[in-house]
Amino acid sequence: MTKNKTYQYPGKFVWGVAAAATQVEGAAREDGKGESIWDRFCAIPGKTAGGDTPAVACDHYRRYREDIRLFRRVGFRNYRLSIAWPRIFPNGRGPVNRKGLDFYDRLMDTALQNGVTPWVTLYHWDLPQALEDGGGWRVRSTPEAFALYAAAVVKRLGDRVKNWMTLNEIPCIVGLGYGIGRHAPGARENSQIVNQCYHHTLLAHGLGVQAVREHGGKSARVGLVHNPAIPIPLTETPADIAAAQAQFREQNGHLLAPVFTGRYPAAFLRKAGMDAPSVTRGDMAVISQPTDFVGLNIYGGSFVRAVNRTKREVLPLPDDYPRGTLSWLNVTPQVAYWSVRHVSDVFGADDIYITENGVCYNDTPDKDGDFPDLGRREFMRNYLIQLHRAIADGYKVRGYFAWSVMDNFEWAEGYEKRFGLIHVDYKSQRRTPKASAVWYSRVSRENRVL
């Protein structure tokens, strides 16, 4: 019998799963860990659903060995994780907390011993509270502190970790954290301060690249992880495609253009006016240092059409449009294709990884205690088919990481929203692979969409 080659992916394609320190580790004050902005934010009544906090989460800090063994048994061979900055520098800077570094030593060793390759994100939203008290991302001293933190981590782990990501989702770090106050630290700043925060996070990215280049060894690779706003052309006609790409440039240019071109877009500076960020000489050279890849976190998108040669329209989605259990998570598989095409065509990105993709559904067990989460399976399958299209069109997509490896603390949504391929009973901490996990394991093993 001839093996079915439908939706076959390229050889050496990376299949992985992802999580973040604050969302899974727990042990919020264990072994000298300092307070993060999320620890402080979640302690404020009304900030998270149900008053939930990351104090325990999935208890990954204590259960990492059994978790890694479970990942291996299920078939997950690449694990994207993050380092908790407050575990390494409890006050953001100053003396290194050796117990924090020791934990990540053990975690990396355990992963590698089990045939699981770690992919490490240096910053996934958990700013040390001490730095926030000193101004947070509003002030230049924070990216300077990040440079010292990044260097300490890469020096310690760089002999085993070869794939690094600097920051995860600057639009969420700044837009949600300092713009609308939905996420930690819960600030609502004016446009000038928000733009300055964007600049300082971009500067931190550049300083993180420097740390990897200096301390990571010749084989180390590094990139930024971005969650772009993704416009989908309503029809695949030249006019609508041009409108979608113009929309992509406008919505993402203030973050991607500095990285890829070393300058802020003129349109962004005109619109910002007096609220444009203050840029110190040399900053843009640091921000635009060459990277090895870009990571894209993709979930939902919007539909755009051309009205005429100069005007475009973003179409509102109807109330009954298919979504996950979060209002912003529109089921739009086309974004797996268009995110890749846009970032390549508009900004010249080369090697691309999908560093997050997934959906939240609050799955319930069947009579046998299994979780037949067909909604999640179909969501991922349809996105992967669209991603295959991008590869078939010649775009250099090198890997895909499913979000998330297990149910976890979903930030302001607390524990109500479940993205995991593995179900977590938060009372007993029992882990149960869902149907999507079994399916995804086979996809990665056969290197094709099933």
C-alpha positions as CSV (number, residue, x, y, z in Angstrom):
1,M,0.0,0.0,0.0
2,T,1.3,3.5,-0.9
3,K,1.7,5.7,2.1
4,N,-0.7,8.7,2.0
5,K,1.5,11.9,1.5
6,T,-1.4,14.3,1.8
7,Y,-0.3,17.5,3.6
8,Q,3.2,16.2,4.1
9,Y,5.5,18.7,5.8
10,P,9.2,19.2,4.9
11,G,11.9,17.0,6.5
12,K,13.4,18.4,9.7
13,F,10.2,20.4,10.4
14,V,10.0,21.1,14.1
15,W,6.8,20.0,16.0
16,G,6.5,21.2,19.5
17,V,4.4,22.3,22.4
18,A,4.6,25.5,24.5
19,A,4.0,26.9,28.0
20,A,5.2,29.8,30.1
21,A,6.7,30.0,33.5
22,T,4.0,32.0,35.3
23,Q,1.3,29.9,33.8
24,V,2.6,26.5,34.9
25,E,5.3,26.6,37.5
26,G,3.6,27.7,40.7
27,A,6.0,27.9,43.6
28,A,5.5,31.7,43.5
29,R,7.8,32.3,46.5
30,E,9.9,29.0,46.5
31,D,13.7,29.0,46.8
32,G,14.1,32.7,46.8
33,K,11.9,33.7,43.9
34,G,11.0,37.3,44.0
35,E,7.6,38.9,43.4
36,S,6.5,39.4,39.8
37,I,4.0,41.9,38.5
38,W,1.6,39.1,38.0
39,D,1.9,38.0,41.7
40,R,1.1,41.6,42.7
41,F,-1.6,42.1,40.1
42,C,-3.5,38.9,40.9
43,A,-3.6,39.8,44.6
44,I,-5.8,42.8,43.8
45,P,-9.5,41.9,44.1
46,G,-11.3,41.8,40.8
47,K,-8.3,41.7,38.5
48,T,-8.6,38.0,37.6
49,A,-11.5,35.7,37.1
50,G,-12.5,34.1,40.4
51,G,-9.6,35.9,42.1
52,D,-7.3,33.2,40.7
53,T,-3.5,33.5,41.1
54,P,-0.5,31.7,39.7
55,A,0.7,30.7,43.2
56,V,0.3,27.0,42.5
57,A,-0.8,26.7,38.8
58,C,0.3,23.3,37.5
59,D,2.9,22.9,40.1
60,H,5.4,22.3,37.3
61,Y,8.2,23.6,39.5
62,R,7.9,20.5,41.7
63,R,6.5,18.1,39.0
64,Y,8.7,18.9,36.1
65,R,10.3,15.5,36.0
66,E,7.0,13.6,35.7
67,D,5.7,16.3,33.3
68,I,8.8,15.8,31.0
69,R,8.4,12.1,31.1
70,L,4.7,12.5,30.2
71,F,5.7,14.7,27.3
72,R,8.0,12.0,26.1
73,R,5.4,9.3,26.4
74,V,2.8,11.3,24.6
75,G,5.3,12.1,21.8
76,F,6.2,15.8,22.3
77,R,9.8,16.2,21.4
78,N,10.2,20.0,21.5
79,Y,9.2,22.1,24.5
80,R,9.0,25.8,24.3
81,L,9.2,27.2,27.9
82,S,10.1,30.5,29.5
83,I,12.5,31.5,32.3
84,A,11.0,33.3,35.3
85,W,13.0,36.5,35.6
86,P,12.2,36.9,39.3
87,R,13.6,33.4,40.0
88,I,17.0,34.5,38.7
89,F,17.0,38.1,40.0
90,P,14.4,38.4,42.7
91,N,14.7,42.2,42.6
92,G,15.3,42.4,38.9
93,R,19.0,43.1,39.2
94,G,21.6,42.6,41.9
95,P,22.8,39.2,43.2
96,V,21.8,36.2,41.2
97,N,19.6,33.7,43.0
98,R,21.6,30.5,42.5
99,K,18.6,28.3,43.4
100,G,16.6,29.7,40.5
101,L,19.4,29.0,38.0
102,D,19.8,25.5,39.6
103,F,16.1,24.8,38.9
104,Y,16.4,25.6,35.2
105,D,19.7,23.5,35.1
106,R,17.7,20.5,36.3
107,L,14.8,21.2,34.0
108,M,17.0,21.4,30.9
109,D,18.9,18.3,31.9
110,T,15.7,16.4,32.5
111,A,14.3,17.4,29.1
112,L,17.4,16.5,27.2
113,Q,17.8,13.2,29.0
114,N,14.2,12.3,27.9
115,G,14.8,13.3,24.3
116,V,12.9,16.6,24.6
117,T,14.6,19.7,23.1
118,P,14.1,22.9,25.1
119,W,13.3,26.1,23.2
120,V,13.7,29.0,25.7
121,T,11.9,32.3,25.9
122,L,13.7,34.8,28.1
123,Y,10.7,37.1,28.9
124,H,7.1,35.9,29.0
125,W,5.5,38.8,30.9
126,D,6.7,38.2,34.5
127,L,8.6,41.4,35.2
128,P,10.1,41.5,38.7
129,Q,7.8,43.8,40.8
130,A,10.8,45.7,42.1
131,L,11.5,46.9,38.5
132,E,7.9,47.9,38.1
133,D,8.2,49.9,41.3
134,G,11.1,51.7,39.7
135,G,9.1,52.5,36.5
136,G,8.9,49.2,34.7
137,W,9.0,49.3,30.9
138,R,8.4,53.1,31.1
139,V,12.1,53.6,31.9
140,R,15.3,52.8,30.2
141,S,16.8,51.1,33.2
142,T,14.5,48.1,32.7
143,P,15.9,47.0,29.3
144,E,19.3,47.6,30.8
145,A,18.4,45.2,33.7
146,F,17.1,42.7,31.1
147,A,20.4,42.7,29.4
148,L,22.1,41.6,32.6
149,Y,19.4,39.0,33.3
150,A,19.6,37.6,29.7
151,A,23.4,37.3,29.9
152,A,23.2,35.4,33.2
153,V,20.7,32.9,31.8
154,V,22.5,32.4,28.5
155,K,25.8,31.9,30.2
156,R,24.4,29.3,32.5
157,L,22.2,27.4,30.0
158,G,23.8,28.1,26.7
159,D,25.8,24.9,26.6
160,R,22.5,23.0,26.4
161,V,20.0,25.5,24.9
162,K,20.5,26.4,21.3
163,N,17.2,28.0,20.4
164,W,16.3,31.3,22.2
165,M,13.5,33.8,22.0
166,T,13.9,37.2,23.5
167,L,10.4,38.6,24.4
168,N,7.0,37.1,23.9
169,E,4.2,39.3,22.5
170,I,5.2,42.9,22.9
171,P,1.6,44.0,22.0
172,C,0.4,42.2,25.1
173,I,3.3,43.3,27.4
174,V,2.6,46.9,26.6
175,G,-0.8,47.3,25.1
176,L,-2.6,45.2,27.7
177,G,-0.3,45.9,30.6
178,Y,0.3,49.7,30.2
179,G,-2.4,50.7,27.7
180,I,-5.7,49.4,28.8
181,G,-4.7,47.8,32.1
182,R,-6.2,44.4,31.4
183,H,-3.0,42.6,32.3
184,A,-0.2,43.2,34.8
185,P,0.8,45.7,36.0
186,G,-2.7,47.1,35.3
187,A,-1.6,50.6,34.2
188,R,-3.5,53.0,31.9
189,E,-0.9,55.3,30.5
190,N,-1.1,58.0,27.9
191,S,0.0,57.4,24.3
192,Q,3.5,58.9,24.8
193,I,4.3,56.6,27.7
194,V,2.8,53.6,25.9
195,N,5.0,54.3,22.8
196,Q,8.0,54.7,25.1
197,C,7.2,51.3,26.6
198,Y,7.1,49.8,23.1
199,H,10.5,51.3,22.4
200,H,12.0,50.0,25.6
201,T,10.7,46.4,25.0
202,L,12.2,46.5,21.5
203,L,15.5,47.7,23.0
204,A,15.3,44.8,25.4
205,H,14.9,42.5,22.4
206,G,18.1,43.8,20.9
207,L,20.0,43.5,24.1
208,G,18.7,40.0,24.4
209,V,20.1,39.2,20.9
210,Q,23.4,40.6,22.0
211,A,23.4,38.3,25.1
212,V,22.8,35.2,22.9
213,R,25.4,36.2,20.4
214,E,28.0,36.8,23.1
215,H,27.3,33.9,25.5
216,G,25.3,31.3,23.5
217,G,28.0,29.8,21.3
218,K,28.3,29.6,17.6
219,S,25.3,27.3,17.1
220,A,22.9,29.4,19.1
221,R,19.9,30.9,17.3
222,V,17.7,33.7,18.5
223,G,14.5,35.6,17.4
224,L,11.6,37.7,18.6
225,V,8.1,36.3,19.2
226,H,5.3,38.5,17.9
227,N,1.6,38.1,17.9
228,P,0.6,40.1,14.9
229,A,-2.7,41.6,14.0
230,I,-3.5,39.5,11.0
231,P,-5.8,40.9,8.2
232,I,-7.2,38.3,5.8
233,P,-8.2,39.5,2.3
234,L,-11.9,39.0,1.9
235,T,-11.2,37.6,-1.6
236,E,-7.9,36.5,-3.0
237,T,-7.9,39.3,-5.6
238,P,-5.0,41.8,-6.1
239,A,-7.1,44.6,-4.7
240,D,-8.1,42.8,-1.5
241,I,-4.6,41.3,-1.0
242,A,-3.0,44.7,-1.3
243,A,-5.6,46.1,1.2
244,A,-4.8,43.3,3.7
245,Q,-1.0,43.9,3.3
246,A,-1.4,47.6,3.8
247,Q,-3.5,46.9,6.9
248,F,-0.8,44.5,8.2
249,R,1.9,47.1,7.7
250,E,-0.1,49.8,9.5
251,Q,-1.0,47.6,12.5
252,N,2.4,45.9,13.0
253,G,4.9,48.4,11.5
254,H,5.7,50.1,14.8
255,L,7.1,46.8,16.2
256,L,8.3,44.9,13.1
257,A,9.8,47.7,11.0
258,P,12.4,48.6,13.7
259,V,13.5,45.0,13.9
260,F,13.7,44.4,10.2
261,T,14.6,47.9,8.9
262,G,16.1,49.8,11.8
263,R,13.6,52.6,11.7
264,Y,10.1,53.5,12.7
265,P,7.7,53.8,9.8
266,A,7.1,57.4,8.7
267,A,3.3,56.9,8.9
268,F,3.6,55.8,12.6
269,L,5.8,58.8,13.5
270,R,3.4,61.2,11.7
271,K,0.4,59.7,13.6
272,A,2.2,59.7,16.9
273,G,3.4,63.3,16.6
274,M,4.6,64.6,19.9
275,D,3.8,61.2,21.4
276,A,6.5,59.4,19.4
277,P,9.0,57.5,21.5
278,S,12.3,59.1,22.5
279,V,15.1,57.3,20.8
280,T,18.7,57.4,22.1
281,R,21.5,57.4,19.6
282,G,22.4,53.8,18.8
283,D,19.1,52.3,19.9
284,M,17.9,51.4,16.4
285,A,21.2,49.6,15.6
286,V,20.7,47.5,18.7
287,I,17.0,46.8,17.9
288,S,17.7,45.8,14.3
289,Q,20.6,43.4,14.8
290,P,20.1,40.4,12.5
291,T,18.1,37.5,14.1
292,D,17.9,33.9,12.9
293,F,14.1,33.6,12.8
294,V,10.9,35.3,13.8
295,G,8.2,33.6,15.9
296,L,4.5,34.2,15.2
297,N,1.8,33.5,17.7
298,I,-1.4,33.1,15.7
299,Y,-5.0,32.7,16.9
300,G,-7.7,34.8,15.2
301,G,-7.8,37.4,12.4
302,S,-10.0,39.9,10.7
303,F,-11.3,40.2,7.1
304,V,-10.3,43.2,5.0
305,R,-11.5,44.4,1.6
306,A,-10.6,47.2,-0.7
307,V,-13.2,49.9,-1.1
308,N,-11.3,51.8,-3.8
309,R,-7.6,52.4,-4.7
310,T,-6.9,54.3,-1.5
311,K,-9.5,53.1,1.0
312,R,-10.0,49.7,2.7
313,E,-12.5,48.4,5.2
314,V,-12.2,45.9,8.1
315,L,-15.4,43.9,8.2
316,P,-17.1,43.3,11.5
317,L,-17.7,39.7,12.4
318,P,-21.3,38.7,13.3
319,D,-22.2,37.7,16.8
320,D,-22.6,34.1,15.8
321,Y,-19.2,33.8,14.1
322,P,-17.3,30.7,15.3
323,R,-15.1,31.4,18.3
324,G,-13.3,29.7,21.2
325,T,-14.5,30.5,24.7
326,L,-12.7,33.9,24.5
327,S,-14.3,36.7,22.6
328,W,-11.2,37.6,20.7
329,L,-10.4,34.0,19.5
330,N,-12.2,34.0,16.1
331,V,-11.8,30.7,14.3
332,T,-10.0,31.9,11.1
333,P,-7.6,29.2,9.9
334,Q,-6.6,31.5,7.0
335,V,-4.3,33.4,9.4
336,A,-1.9,30.5,9.4
337,Y,-1.3,31.3,5.7
338,W,-1.6,35.0,5.7
339,S,0.5,35.8,8.8
340,V,3.4,34.0,7.1
341,R,2.8,35.6,3.8
342,H,2.4,39.1,5.2
343,V,5.5,39.0,7.4
344,S,7.5,37.7,4.6
345,D,6.3,39.9,1.8
346,V,5.9,43.1,3.8
347,F,8.9,42.9,6.1
348,G,11.2,40.4,4.4
349,A,11.1,37.8,7.2
350,D,12.9,34.6,6.3
351,D,12.9,31.6,8.7
352,I,9.5,31.6,10.5
353,Y,8.2,29.5,13.4
354,I,4.6,29.3,14.5
355,T,5.5,29.6,18.2
356,E,1.9,29.5,19.5
357,N,-1.4,28.3,18.0
358,G,-4.3,26.8,19.9
359,V,-7.8,27.4,21.2
360,C,-9.6,27.3,24.5
361,Y,-12.5,25.0,24.9
362,N,-13.7,23.9,28.4
363,D,-13.7,20.2,27.6
364,T,-15.6,17.7,29.8
365,P,-14.6,14.0,30.2
366,D,-16.7,11.2,28.8
367,K,-17.9,8.2,30.8
368,D,-14.4,6.6,30.6
369,G,-12.6,9.8,31.9
370,D,-11.2,10.6,28.5
371,F,-11.4,14.1,26.9
372,P,-12.6,13.8,23.2
373,D,-11.8,17.5,22.5
374,L,-12.8,17.4,18.8
375,G,-13.2,21.2,18.7
376,R,-9.5,21.7,19.5
377,R,-8.4,18.9,17.1
378,E,-10.4,20.4,14.2
379,F,-9.1,23.9,15.0
380,M,-5.5,22.8,14.9
381,R,-6.0,20.6,11.8
382,N,-7.5,23.4,9.8
383,Y,-4.8,25.8,10.8
384,L,-2.1,23.3,9.9
385,I,-3.6,22.8,6.5
386,Q,-3.4,26.5,5.8
387,L,0.2,26.5,7.1
388,H,1.0,23.7,4.7
389,R,-0.3,26.0,1.9
390,A,2.2,28.7,3.0
391,I,5.1,26.1,2.8
392,A,3.8,24.9,-0.6
393,D,4.0,28.5,-1.8
394,G,7.6,28.6,-0.9
395,Y,7.5,30.5,2.4
396,K,10.1,29.3,4.9
397,V,8.1,27.9,7.8
398,R,10.5,25.8,10.0
399,G,8.3,24.7,12.9
400,Y,5.0,24.8,14.8
401,F,4.4,24.8,18.6
402,A,0.9,24.0,19.9
403,W,-0.4,26.2,22.7
404,S,-0.5,24.9,25.2
405,V,1.0,21.7,26.3
406,M,-1.4,21.5,29.3
407,D,-4.2,23.5,30.9
408,N,-2.7,26.3,32.9
409,F,-3.2,29.8,34.5
410,E,-4.6,31.8,31.7
411,W,-3.6,35.2,33.0
412,A,-6.6,37.5,33.7
413,E,-8.9,34.7,32.8
414,G,-7.5,32.6,35.7
415,Y,-8.2,28.9,35.5
416,E,-11.6,29.1,33.7
417,K,-10.1,28.9,30.2
418,R,-8.4,25.8,29.0
419,F,-6.0,25.7,26.1
420,G,-4.2,22.5,27.0
421,L,-3.6,19.4,25.0
422,I,-3.2,17.7,28.4
423,H,-6.0,18.2,30.9
424,V,-5.0,19.3,34.4
425,D,-7.2,18.6,37.5
426,Y,-6.1,21.6,39.6
427,K,-7.2,20.0,42.8
428,S,-5.4,16.7,42.4
429,Q,-2.8,17.9,39.8
430,R,-3.6,14.8,37.7
431,R,-2.7,15.1,34.1
432,T,-4.8,13.4,31.4
433,P,-3.8,13.7,27.7
434,K,-6.8,14.7,25.6
435,A,-7.7,13.4,22.2
436,S,-6.0,16.4,20.6
437,A,-2.7,15.4,22.3
438,V,-2.9,11.8,20.8
439,W,-3.7,13.2,17.4
440,Y,-1.0,15.8,17.5
441,S,1.6,13.3,18.5
442,R,0.8,11.2,15.5
443,V,0.9,14.3,13.2
444,S,4.4,15.1,14.5
445,R,5.5,11.5,14.2
446,E,4.3,11.2,10.6
447,N,5.2,14.8,9.8
448,R,1.9,15.4,8.0
449,V,-1.6,16.6,8.8
450,L,-3.9,13.6,9.5
